[in-house]
């Protein structure tokens, strides 16, 4: 684990990141589009450093809690005005494609974003755009061959962002885990499944390393930022391996082992698609070329950091 000093958040997460001071100094005002798991985490780290942050939500601001809250729901015609966005210098887009496969931010806010002239715009995408590599490593130079419809939509959105002419950096993510979203939670609530599929591995990234990598790239000089970057830890592995550690940390038994070929037919479409692709995502460019030091290099450190949620 990184040895930089950090302050724990209320849920044991990392608030202070090594690049936070430099990133905070570079940002006049941050717009985070999408107040979900990762978007909230990024906003919280920046706010702790005194950076003004606007965070969009699909719901109107609750009474007395309007600070930094932007109502954004294109389906209902709820769009922030140009005045709402005044002073924004950096933008992070965490919102996925809509049901039609289009990007709801570009569809509704492209003109306003152009008027802002941000110096950086990060778009959180997925390593699913590489498709199935048969368990081989993929990196930013690998061909994009998405097989799943949702990954095809992501690639189309990536291409639309590139065509926008905005200063876009594509950040491709594997499975995200962290406090409140990890195998210990599924073990505790009884939804965990111990499934074995020979040769199958999954890449993953801790949410606080997404935050850290975002801050790290913002702190870089514009000419040093690659236009595409994979954010992942260094140790892809079978899901059974991380579930085994989760059970050990909780001191609870594992569910009964199931063979994938025996249970695939009973899985829903989303679960089957999750298991249909096998690849290892490399973050070597982030770590070696850009000098980012992972807070949680493997699931072992990352999952252990989440165990405080349960004790």
Secondary structure, DSSP 8 states (H G I E B T S, - for coil): ---S---B-TTS-B---TTHHHHHHH-S-EEEE--SHHHHHHHHHHHHTT--EEEEESS---TT--TTEEE-BGGGTB---TTTTTT--EEEE-----TTS--HHHHHHHHHHHHHT-SEEEEEEEGGGG---TT-EE-TTS-----SHHHHHHHHHHHHHHHT-S-EEEEEE-EEEBTTBSHHHHHHHT---EEE-TT--B-EEEHHHHHHHHHHHHHS-GGG--SEEEE--S--B-HHHHHHHHHHHHT-----EEEHHHHGGGS-HHHHHHHS---EE--HIIIIIS----SSSSHHHHHHHHGGGG-
